[in-house]
């Protein structure tokens, strides 16, 4: 598989612009492009999906384990001509207090892929040579294969920068001029999601595709990607993962051949999910049906379980609150004992209120925006049995929010972990068959949870006679 990783010295250098533009420009040129994003980001993959027509997928060694990264890559790259992997932060920035675990460099090495290095050239000239020399020599296991110069101010500026790249032996594969049209809309947690941006998101992707197509040497990019030396790995298989989970003595089995309907919230307010999650649920025997809480006033027919992923409900408070019939249906479903799995934005939707507007009221706590960003990985343990995991199960998840709950956890928390100060912390709610938490988890790391949840949905929707 031809593959390359788009990286940069730091956030804000233009990785998303270049990566998304490359994906779209290569697709225009007739290539089938598999898109990936390093880390737990949910926003960039939405733009990648628009650019390629394929699901945007994440590669996060911290959350899924490094052994699964090549497997998930092989799964997502099936049928593609080449893969483009957008990095995260700076090239060597990984989980804090580790030796770069989860960094773009870490993933590039796991995939055996060369790095296309994007540099914001504003305020730089000859010093670029020193910067490139340092990044290329820092870890010999990471191969910088070429440079894209971003935000170049003039032909003379380009000439000086090209000379600096030549001094360190790195080819310039593209030069993007300064142009505000290439910027994607942003807000308090990063870019505005592609689902929310609608037609403007499509236009933004078209604009970056135009720019990359005009200013980046696509033939050189293909040639660089062809030098990848990927690690041999079997493709991740959701059916095999579920089969292994069923063999686990702690896992139950779905009764008979019944296919429980699991309703998954989608639309502009709930976009933070992993492509592998519905794949695992289907492999476990579920029928997955997406609904939009901003528009749909009823749940899908025969719903026997509910998945509320993260997203930006705080940006759609009025519309979510105004949809009283759907809120009432969700509350009734949860109180009747149907399995409910809610993460982050889903937790906010289940709260009594969000910024003063009534929500579903399943969780007895009020939520509100705050000035504080909560961000980081958590090594969590399940303190009680739930519809997701047995007591004692361990998972590495990720928090990413600026909201807070007045009551942060229930008598039975969803998770416990040890904070950076060494003190124990509790978070989230297990209320009967409801599991609601701020913590985002990657189901590929805990495939048994998809089977356990589907089993619970089947048992609730089709109780034994």
QUISUL-V939045 format. One record per residue. N is the residue number from 1. RES is the residue in three letters. NEAR is the number of other C-alpha atoms within 10 Angstrom. D_FIRST is the distance of its C-alpha to the first C-alpha in Angstrom with 2 decimals. Layout:
n:N res:RES near:NEAR d_first:D_FIRST
n:N res:RES near:NEAR d_first:D_FIRST
//
This chain:
n:1 res:UNK near:18 d_first:0.00
n:2 res:UNK near:21 d_first:3.79
n:3 res:UNK near:29 d_first:6.18
n:4 res:UNK near:27 d_first:9.90
n:5 res:UNK near:31 d_first:12.92
n:6 res:UNK near:30 d_first:16.13
n:7 res:UNK near:33 d_first:19.09
n:8 res:UNK near:27 d_first:22.79
n:9 res:UNK near:19 d_first:25.93
n:10 res:UNK near:17 d_first:27.42
n:11 res:UNK near:16 d_first:27.53
n:12 res:UNK near:13 d_first:28.84
n:13 res:UNK near:22 d_first:27.04
n:14 res:UNK near:23 d_first:25.18
n:15 res:UNK near:28 d_first:21.74
n:16 res:UNK near:26 d_first:22.01
n:17 res:UNK near:25 d_first:23.30
n:18 res:UNK near:28 d_first:20.59
n:19 res:UNK near:31 d_first:17.63
n:20 res:UNK near:31 d_first:19.21
n:21 res:UNK near:28 d_first:20.24
n:22 res:UNK near:28 d_first:16.86
n:23 res:UNK near:30 d_first:15.42
n:24 res:UNK near:30 d_first:18.50
n:25 res:UNK near:26 d_first:18.79
n:26 res:UNK near:25 d_first:15.34
n:27 res:UNK near:18 d_first:16.14
n:28 res:UNK near:15 d_first:19.50
n:29 res:UNK near:10 d_first:18.08
n:30 res:UNK near:10 d_first:16.43
n:31 res:UNK near:17 d_first:12.81
n:32 res:UNK near:21 d_first:11.71
n:33 res:UNK near:27 d_first:10.87
n:34 res:UNK near:29 d_first:10.24
n:35 res:UNK near:30 d_first:12.88
n:36 res:UNK near:26 d_first:13.70
n:37 res:UNK near:26 d_first:16.82
n:38 res:UNK near:28 d_first:17.82
n:39 res:UNK near:24 d_first:21.12
n:40 res:UNK near:27 d_first:23.55
n:41 res:UNK near:20 d_first:23.76
n:42 res:UNK near:20 d_first:24.49
n:43 res:UNK near:21 d_first:25.35
n:44 res:UNK near:24 d_first:22.38
n:45 res:UNK near:28 d_first:20.15
n:46 res:UNK near:21 d_first:22.86
n:47 res:UNK near:31 d_first:22.40
n:48 res:UNK near:31 d_first:18.61
n:49 res:UNK near:20 d_first:19.35
n:50 res:UNK near:20 d_first:21.81
n:51 res:UNK near:28 d_first:19.46
n:52 res:UNK near:23 d_first:16.63
n:53 res:UNK near:16 d_first:18.59
n:54 res:UNK near:18 d_first:16.42
n:55 res:UNK near:20 d_first:17.65
n:56 res:UNK near:24 d_first:17.30
n:57 res:UNK near:30 d_first:16.34
n:58 res:UNK near:27 d_first:17.43
n:59 res:UNK near:27 d_first:16.18
n:60 res:UNK near:24 d_first:19.49
n:61 res:UNK near:24 d_first:20.06
n:62 res:UNK near:22 d_first:23.78
n:63 res:UNK near:26 d_first:24.10
n:64 res:UNK near:20 d_first:21.74
n:65 res:UNK near:14 d_first:21.59
n:66 res:UNK near:17 d_first:18.89
n:67 res:UNK near:11 d_first:18.02
n:68 res:UNK near:21 d_first:16.98
n:69 res:UNK near:24 d_first:14.63
n:70 res:UNK near:23 d_first:11.48
n:71 res:UNK near:20 d_first:12.85
n:72 res:UNK near:23 d_first:13.42
n:73 res:UNK near:24 d_first:10.04
n:74 res:UNK near:23 d_first:8.59
n:75 res:UNK near:19 d_first:11.66
n:76 res:UNK near:23 d_first:11.39
n:77 res:UNK near:24 d_first:7.90
n:78 res:UNK near:15 d_first:9.15
n:79 res:UNK near:12 d_first:9.81
n:80 res:UNK near:15 d_first:8.12
n:81 res:UNK near:18 d_first:7.13
n:82 res:UNK near:21 d_first:6.08
n:83 res:UNK near:26 d_first:7.49
n:84 res:UNK near:25 d_first:10.81
n:85 res:UNK near:31 d_first:12.59
n:86 res:UNK near:30 d_first:16.33
n:87 res:UNK near:29 d_first:18.26
n:88 res:UNK near:25 d_first:21.74
n:89 res:UNK near:20 d_first:25.00
n:90 res:UNK near:18 d_first:24.94
n:91 res:UNK near:24 d_first:22.10
n:92 res:UNK near:24 d_first:23.95
n:93 res:UNK near:21 d_first:25.80
n:94 res:UNK near:21 d_first:25.33
n:95 res:UNK near:16 d_first:27.80
n:96 res:UNK near:11 d_first:31.29
n:97 res:UNK near:7 d_first:32.94
n:98 res:UNK near:10 d_first:29.73
n:99 res:UNK near:12 d_first:27.93
n:100 res:UNK near:15 d_first:25.25
n:101 res:UNK near:19 d_first:23.97
n:102 res:UNK near:25 d_first:21.84
n:103 res:UNK near:24 d_first:21.44
n:104 res:UNK near:31 d_first:18.59
n:105 res:UNK near:28 d_first:18.63
n:106 res:UNK near:23 d_first:18.51
n:107 res:UNK near:24 d_first:15.36
n:108 res:UNK near:26 d_first:13.66
n:109 res:UNK near:17 d_first:14.71
n:110 res:UNK near:18 d_first:13.69
n:111 res:UNK near:24 d_first:10.02
n:112 res:UNK near:22 d_first:10.35
n:113 res:UNK near:30 d_first:9.67
n:114 res:UNK near:25 d_first:12.26
n:115 res:UNK near:29 d_first:14.97
n:116 res:UNK near:29 d_first:16.43
n:117 res:UNK near:27 d_first:20.02
n:118 res:UNK near:26 d_first:22.32
n:119 res:UNK near:25 d_first:26.00
n:120 res:UNK near:22 d_first:29.00
n:121 res:UNK near:22 d_first:31.22
n:122 res:UNK near:14 d_first:34.46
n:123 res:UNK near:11 d_first:37.13
n:124 res:UNK near:15 d_first:35.20
n:125 res:UNK near:16 d_first:35.61
n:126 res:UNK near:15 d_first:35.72
n:127 res:UNK near:12 d_first:35.06
n:128 res:UNK near:22 d_first:31.42
n:129 res:UNK near:20 d_first:31.10
n:130 res:UNK near:14 d_first:32.37
n:131 res:UNK near:16 d_first:30.08
n:132 res:UNK near:22 d_first:26.94
n:133 res:UNK near:16 d_first:28.35
n:134 res:UNK near:11 d_first:28.91
n:135 res:UNK near:18 d_first:25.52
n:136 res:UNK near:18 d_first:23.72
n:137 res:UNK near:12 d_first:26.07
n:138 res:UNK near:11 d_first:26.43
n:139 res:UNK near:11 d_first:23.58
n:140 res:UNK near:9 d_first:22.27
n:141 res:UNK near:13 d_first:19.27
n:142 res:UNK near:22 d_first:18.00
n:143 res:UNK near:19 d_first:16.86
n:144 res:UNK near:21 d_first:18.21
n:145 res:UNK near:22 d_first:16.57
n:146 res:UNK near:22 d_first:18.77
n:147 res:UNK near:23 d_first:21.35
n:148 res:UNK near:27 d_first:22.28
n:149 res:UNK near:27 d_first:26.04
n:150 res:UNK near:23 d_first:27.32
n:151 res:UNK near:20 d_first:30.94
n:152 res:UNK near:21 d_first:32.13
n:153 res:UNK near:15 d_first:35.82
n:154 res:UNK near:10 d_first:36.77
n:155 res:UNK near:10 d_first:35.97
n:156 res:UNK near:10 d_first:37.87
n:157 res:UNK near:16 d_first:35.90
n:158 res:UNK near:20 d_first:32.64
n:159 res:UNK near:11 d_first:34.12
n:160 res:UNK near:15 d_first:35.05
n:161 res:UNK near:23 d_first:31.68
n:162 res:UNK near:21 d_first:29.85
n:163 res:UNK near:17 d_first:32.30
n:164 res:UNK near:20 d_first:31.62
n:165 res:UNK near:22 d_first:27.85
n:166 res:UNK near:13 d_first:28.69
n:167 res:UNK near:15 d_first:31.01
n:168 res:UNK near:15 d_first:28.23
n:169 res:UNK near:14 d_first:25.79
n:170 res:UNK near:20 d_first:23.28
n:171 res:UNK near:16 d_first:22.34
n:172 res:UNK near:21 d_first:23.19
n:173 res:UNK near:21 d_first:20.55
n:174 res:UNK near:22 d_first:22.79
n:175 res:UNK near:24 d_first:26.29
n:176 res:UNK near:22 d_first:27.35
n:177 res:UNK near:18 d_first:31.12
n:178 res:UNK near:15 d_first:33.17
n:179 res:UNK near:12 d_first:33.33
n:180 res:UNK near:8 d_first:34.24
n:181 res:UNK near:10 d_first:32.73
n:182 res:UNK near:22 d_first:29.27
n:183 res:UNK near:15 d_first:30.46
n:184 res:UNK near:21 d_first:29.59
n:185 res:UNK near:14 d_first:32.57
n:186 res:UNK near:10 d_first:33.12
n:187 res:UNK near:8 d_first:35.64
n:188 res:UNK near:10 d_first:36.63
n:189 res:UNK near:12 d_first:33.31
n:190 res:UNK near:12 d_first:31.01
n:191 res:UNK near:17 d_first:29.81
n:192 res:UNK near:20 d_first:31.47
n:193 res:UNK near:26 d_first:29.15
n:194 res:UNK near:25 d_first:27.71
n:195 res:UNK near:20 d_first:29.68
n:196 res:UNK near:17 d_first:32.89
n:197 res:UNK near:16 d_first:32.39
n:198 res:UNK near:11 d_first:32.07
n:199 res:UNK near:11 d_first:32.43
n:200 res:UNK near:14 d_first:32.54
n:201 res:UNK near:20 d_first:29.07
n:202 res:UNK near:15 d_first:27.79
n:203 res:UNK near:12 d_first:29.82
n:204 res:UNK near:22 d_first:28.47
n:205 res:UNK near:26 d_first:24.83
n:206 res:UNK near:19 d_first:25.99
n:207 res:UNK near:19 d_first:27.78
n:208 res:UNK near:26 d_first:24.90
n:209 res:UNK near:26 d_first:22.75
n:210 res:UNK near:17 d_first:25.70
n:211 res:UNK near:22 d_first:25.93
n:212 res:UNK near:27 d_first:22.34
n:213 res:UNK near:19 d_first:22.30
n:214 res:UNK near:14 d_first:25.55
n:215 res:UNK near:16 d_first:25.07
n:216 res:UNK near:21 d_first:21.44
n:217 res:UNK near:16 d_first:19.95
n:218 res:UNK near:18 d_first:16.94
n:219 res:UNK near:11 d_first:16.24
n:220 res:UNK near:15 d_first:16.29
n:221 res:UNK near:19 d_first:13.95
n:222 res:UNK near:18 d_first:11.31
n:223 res:UNK near:12 d_first:12.18
n:224 res:UNK near:20 d_first:11.94
n:225 res:UNK near:23 d_first:8.48
n:226 res:UNK near:17 d_first:7.51
n:227 res:UNK near:16 d_first:9.41
n:228 res:UNK near:20 d_first:7.38
n:229 res:UNK near:16 d_first:8.21
n:230 res:UNK near:18 d_first:7.18
n:231 res:UNK near:14 d_first:10.18
n:232 res:UNK near:11 d_first:10.42
n:233 res:UNK near:16 d_first:11.69
n:234 res:UNK near:13 d_first:13.05
n:235 res:UNK near:17 d_first:12.37
n:236 res:UNK near:19 d_first:15.42
n:237 res:UNK near:18 d_first:17.98
n:238 res:UNK near:21 d_first:21.04
n:239 res:UNK near:17 d_first:23.24
n:240 res:UNK near:13 d_first:22.67
n:241 res:UNK near:20 d_first:23.41
n:242 res:UNK near:24 d_first:26.57
n:243 res:UNK near:16 d_first:27.61
n:244 res:UNK near:13 d_first:27.49
n:245 res:UNK near:22 d_first:29.53
n:246 res:UNK near:19 d_first:32.09
n:247 res:UNK near:12 d_first:32.58
n:248 res:UNK near:11 d_first:33.58
n:249 res:UNK near:7 d_first:37.39
n:250 res:UNK near:11 d_first:37.58
n:251 res:UNK near:17 d_first:35.81
n:252 res:UNK near:17 d_first:37.81
n:253 res:UNK near:16 d_first:36.88
n:254 res:UNK near:22 d_first:36.90
n:255 res:UNK near:15 d_first:40.18
n:256 res:UNK near:7 d_first:39.97
n:257 res:UNK near:8 d_first:37.50
n:258 res:UNK near:15 d_first:38.43
n:259 res:UNK near:21 d_first:35.80
n:260 res:UNK near:27 d_first:36.98
n:261 res:UNK near:23 d_first:36.33
n:262 res:UNK near:28 d_first:34.71
n:263 res:UNK near:24 d_first:35.29
n:264 res:UNK near:23 d_first:32.75
n:265 res:UNK near:24 d_first:34.03
n:266 res:UNK near:22 d_first:31.99
n:267 res:UNK near:16 d_first:32.90
n:268 res:UNK near:22 d_first:33.41
n:269 res:UNK near:27 d_first:35.08
n:270 res:UNK near:26 d_first:32.56
n:271 res:UNK near:23 d_first:28.96
n:272 res:UNK near:25 d_first:27.90
n:273 res:UNK near:25 d_first:25.88
n:274 res:UNK near:22 d_first:22.54
n:275 res:UNK near:17 d_first:20.63
n:276 res:UNK near:22 d_first:20.59
n:277 res:UNK near:17 d_first:24.40
n:278 res:UNK near:22 d_first:25.38
n:279 res:UNK near:18 d_first:22.75
n:280 res:UNK near:25 d_first:24.53
n:281 res:UNK near:26 d_first:27.92
n:282 res:UNK near:22 d_first:27.27
n:283 res:UNK near:20 d_first:26.06
n:284 res:UNK near:29 d_first:29.30
n:285 res:UNK near:22 d_first:31.30
n:286 res:UNK near:27 d_first:31.94
n:287 res:UNK near:17 d_first:32.21
n:288 res:UNK near:21 d_first:30.80
n:289 res:UNK near:18 d_first:32.72
n:290 res:UNK near:15 d_first:32.27
n:291 res:UNK near:18 d_first:35.45
n:292 res:UNK near:19 d_first:36.41
n:293 res:UNK near:25 d_first:39.26
n:294 res:UNK near:22 d_first:40.21
n:295 res:UNK near:12 d_first:41.03
n:296 res:UNK near:12 d_first:41.37
n:297 res:UNK near:16 d_first:44.79
n:298 res:UNK near:17 d_first:44.06
n:299 res:UNK near:24 d_first:41.43
n:300 res:UNK near:16 d_first:39.56
n:301 res:UNK near:9 d_first:41.81
n:302 res:UNK near:11 d_first:42.10
n:303 res:UNK near:19 d_first:40.24
n:304 res:UNK near:27 d_first:40.51
n:305 res:UNK near:28 d_first:38.20
n:306 res:UNK near:25 d_first:37.09
n:307 res:UNK near:22 d_first:34.03
n:308 res:UNK near:26 d_first:34.74
n:309 res:UNK near:23 d_first:31.74
n:310 res:UNK near:28 d_first:32.11
n:311 res:UNK near:25 d_first:32.43
n:312 res:UNK near:21 d_first:35.25
n:313 res:UNK near:23 d_first:38.33
n:314 res:UNK near:19 d_first:40.45
n:315 res:UNK near:12 d_first:39.67
n:316 res:UNK near:13 d_first:40.89
n:317 res:UNK near:20 d_first:43.84
n:318 res:UNK near:16 d_first:46.42
n:319 res:UNK near:15 d_first:44.45
n:320 res:UNK near:24 d_first:43.43
n:321 res:UNK near:21 d_first:47.01
n:322 res:UNK near:14 d_first:48.50
n:323 res:UNK near:17 d_first:46.62
n:324 res:UNK near:16 d_first:49.28
n:325 res:UNK near:14 d_first:48.81
n:326 res:UNK near:21 d_first:45.20
n:327 res:UNK near:24 d_first:46.15
n:328 res:UNK near:16 d_first:48.98
n:329 res:UNK near:15 d_first:46.78
n:330 res:UNK near:22 d_first:44.31
n:331 res:UNK near:17 d_first:47.26
n:332 res:UNK near:14 d_first:48.86
n:333 res:UNK near:19 d_first:45.70
n:334 res:UNK near:22 d_first:45.25
n:335 res:UNK near:15 d_first:48.96
n:336 res:UNK near:12 d_first:48.93
n:337 res:UNK near:17 d_first:46.52
n:338 res:UNK near:24 d_first:43.22
n:339 res:UNK near:30 d_first:40.17
n:340 res:UNK near:29 d_first:38.90
n:341 res:UNK near:23 d_first:35.95
n:342 res:UNK near:25 d_first:36.12
n:343 res:UNK near:25 d_first:34.16
n:344 res:UNK near:26 d_first:35.34
n:345 res:UNK near:25 d_first:36.05
n:346 res:UNK near:25 d_first:36.81
n:347 res:UNK near:26 d_first:39.31
n:348 res:UNK near:33 d_first:40.99
n:349 res:UNK near:32 d_first:41.36
n:350 res:UNK near:30 d_first:43.08
n:351 res:UNK near:20 d_first:45.49
n:352 res:UNK near:19 d_first:49.08
n:353 res:UNK near:22 d_first:48.41
n:354 res:UNK near:26 d_first:46.01
n:355 res:UNK near:16 d_first:47.81
n:356 res:UNK near:12 d_first:50.94
n:357 res:UNK near:16 d_first:49.61
n:358 res:UNK near:20 d_first:49.87
n:359 res:UNK near:27 d_first:46.72
n:360 res:UNK near:25 d_first:46.52
n:361 res:UNK near:18 d_first:48.68
n:362 res:UNK near:21 d_first:46.98
n:363 res:UNK near:24 d_first:46.62
n:364 res:UNK near:17 d_first:50.00
n:365 res:UNK near:19 d_first:48.95
n:366 res:UNK near:22 d_first:48.81
n:367 res:UNK near:24 d_first:45.85
n:368 res:UNK near:16 d_first:45.98
n:369 res:UNK near:14 d_first:44.04
n:370 res:UNK near:13 d_first:44.68
n:371 res:UNK near:9 d_first:44.10
n:372 res:UNK near:10 d_first:42.17
n:373 res:UNK near:15 d_first:38.39
n:374 res:UNK near:14 d_first:37.30
n:375 res:UNK near:11 d_first:33.81
n:376 res:UNK near:14 d_first:32.05
n:377 res:UNK near:18 d_first:30.58
n:378 res:UNK near:22 d_first:33.06
n:379 res:UNK near:16 d_first:33.17
n:380 res:UNK near:22 d_first:35.18
n:381 res:UNK near:20 d_first:37.05
n:382 res:UNK near:21 d_first:38.40
n:383 res:UNK near:20 d_first:42.20
n:384 res:UNK near:16 d_first:43.09
n:385 res:UNK near:16 d_first:41.83
n:386 res:UNK near:23 d_first:40.25
n:387 res:UNK near:23 d_first:38.39
n:388 res:UNK near:26 d_first:35.13
n:389 res:UNK near:25 d_first:35.69
n:390 res:UNK near:18 d_first:38.45
n:391 res:UNK near:13 d_first:40.60
n:392 res:UNK near:14 d_first:39.14
n:393 res:UNK near:15 d_first:35.45
n:394 res:UNK near:17 d_first:33.49
n:395 res:UNK near:20 d_first:30.70
n:396 res:UNK near:20 d_first:29.28
n:397 res:UNK near:20 d_first:29.51
n:398 res:UNK near:22 d_first:29.86
n:399 res:UNK near:19 d_first:32.86
n:400 res:UNK near:18 d_first:32.79
n:401 res:UNK near:21 d_first:36.03
n:402 res:UNK near:16 d_first:39.22
n:403 res:UNK near:20 d_first:41.36
n:404 res:UNK near:20 d_first:43.59
n:405 res:UNK near:21 d_first:45.59
n:406 res:UNK near:10 d_first:49.31
n:407 res:UNK near:13 d_first:48.94
n:408 res:UNK near:17 d_first:45.58
n:409 res:UNK near:21 d_first:45.59
n:410 res:UNK near:17 d_first:47.63
n:411 res:UNK near:10 d_first:49.69
n:412 res:UNK near:18 d_first:46.58
n:413 res:UNK near:21 d_first:43.72
n:414 res:UNK near:28 d_first:40.16
n:415 res:UNK near:29 d_first:39.02
n:416 res:UNK near:20 d_first:40.54
n:417 res:UNK near:19 d_first:39.13
n:418 res:UNK near:14 d_first:40.54
n:419 res:UNK near:12 d_first:40.59
n:420 res:UNK near:9 d_first:40.04
n:421 res:UNK near:6 d_first:43.83
n:422 res:UNK near:8 d_first:43.73
n:423 res:UNK near:8 d_first:45.61
n:424 res:UNK near:10 d_first:44.51
n:425 res:UNK near:14 d_first:43.37
n:426 res:UNK near:20 d_first:43.24
n:427 res:UNK near:20 d_first:41.51
n:428 res:UNK near:26 d_first:41.26
n:429 res:UNK near:23 d_first:43.15
n:430 res:UNK near:26 d_first:43.25
n:431 res:UNK near:21 d_first:45.89
n:432 res:UNK near:17 d_first:46.16
n:433 res:UNK near:23 d_first:42.94
n:434 res:UNK near:25 d_first:41.83
n:435 res:UNK near:23 d_first:39.26
n:436 res:UNK near:30 d_first:39.13
n:437 res:UNK near:26 d_first:37.78
n:438 res:UNK near:28 d_first:36.40
n:439 res:UNK near:25 d_first:33.59
n:440 res:UNK near:24 d_first:30.08
n:441 res:UNK near:23 d_first:28.22
n:442 res:UNK near:22 d_first:24.68
n:443 res:UNK near:22 d_first:25.17
n:444 res:UNK near:24 d_first:22.06
n:445 res:UNK near:18 d_first:24.05
n:446 res:UNK near:21 d_first:27.11
n:447 res:UNK near:25 d_first:26.18
n:448 res:UNK near:27 d_first:29.71
n:449 res:UNK near:23 d_first:31.02
n:450 res:UNK near:28 d_first:29.58
n:451 res:UNK near:30 d_first:31.23
n:452 res:UNK near:26 d_first:34.41
n:453 res:UNK near:28 d_first:34.65
n:454 res:UNK near:32 d_first:34.11
n:455 res:UNK near:27 d_first:36.68
n:456 res:UNK near:26 d_first:39.13
n:457 res:UNK near:28 d_first:38.68
n:458 res:UNK near:27 d_first:39.33
n:459 res:UNK near:19 d_first:42.37
n:460 res:UNK near:18 d_first:43.78
n:461 res:UNK near:20 d_first:43.20
n:462 res:UNK near:14 d_first:44.51
n:463 res:UNK near:9 d_first:47.03
n:464 res:UNK near:7 d_first:48.52
n:465 res:UNK near:3 d_first:51.75
//
